[in-house]
Amino acid sequence: MTDHPQTGRTGTEYRIRAGEYTAAVTAQAGALRELRHGGRDLIVPFPEGGPIPDYRGVIAAPWPNRIADGRYSFDGADYEVPVNEADRGCALHGLVFPLEWALESHDEASVKLSCSLGRTAGYPHELRVVVEYLIGEDGLRMTVSAENLGSTTAPYGVCPHPYLLAGPSPLNEWTLEVPAGSFLEVTPDRLLPKEVRSVEGHEFDFRTSRAIGTTEIDHAFTDIKFDDDDDGGQARVLVHDPTGTGVGMSWDRTCRWLQIHTADKKPPFPNRLGLAVEPMTCPPDAFNSGVDLIRLEPGAACTASWGIFAV
């Protein structure tokens, strides 16, 4: 996404566990620092007490991905938020990741944290954002709820930002399955949206599981296939290592978009450490395009959830 950006240092963290699963969640950014199954990492962790590299595990809100030039218009007014992706001139991953989140509750298998987003010139709205991490025998479930506490309608979007680990082999050797029929073509220099294209016949067609190989991905996918179970439908990304281990991520119809990133880095930064899988409620630069942008009315709330599990 960028050249190794880092958020502030983590301090307080909370551990949860159930069955073979364990996790660590930081108060800084409300981030998922570590997730393991049977002692095996399911996400790329970061050191306890250190900075958070590459936005690993953070909650991206009130927008996922990027806003071009940090500028947007909403309900007839123009706004500008800080640019934190200097090389591409974009505002990346929202406003809540720099915050210290407050503890709401914590027990052996769950932790709930919250933060308050106050009015600023670039985002003149008041939100309360709550994240709950809940571990069960079948994996980790994350739920994020945002409530508009102010008197103005707020533009809103959200996503998680984990980097999945299928196993010990290089990412090129992992197989990937993505239930998406289209992807968002972007400009090569700034990764800004151009047009939605079919994956048919394209190197981004992972509807049938196959090796990632040398394919470089930092794109949003859509036209996602959900199942029709009693939970209102789930979609799943599955990643397998040739040694036999794997990891999956699931989400519901709240997120009609999915960012996939193969974590390509130039030296001296470590390259392709994991696969970023980010179910999103809206696509990149939705504050400008308006595509699937949530209008959070005063007093209204929006909830989205995702799961990570070993396969």
ABEGO torsion letter per residue (X at the ends): XBBGBBBBBBBBBBBBBBEABBBBBBABGGBBABBBBGGBBABBBBBBGBBBBGGBGBBBOABBEBBBGGBBBBGGBBBBBBBABAAAGBBBGEAAAABBBBBABBBAABBBBBBBBBBBAABBBBBBBBBBBBBBAAEBBBBBBBBBABABBBBBBBBBBBBBBAEABBAAABBBBBBBABBBBBBAAAGBBABBBBABGBAABAABBBBAEABBBBBBBBGBBBBABAAGEBBBBBBBBAAGBBBBBBBBAABABBBBBAGBBBOABBBGABBBBBBBABBBGAAAAGBGBBBBBBGBBBBBBBBBBBX
